[in-house]
């Protein structure tokens, strides 16, 4: 049986230090985080604008 070769999910290099897994380095880890924060990655689902507003709980209306 062949063993799986680990590669960085960002740059596809072999990780030298296991503490950054699944990345090869802190640089790749932070680059991936930046892509999430910039909106390059998205979780599937309805757009925020299409979620209905909560009912108005104002007792005076």
Helices and strands as residue ranges (DSSP letters): G 18-20, H 26-37, G 48-50
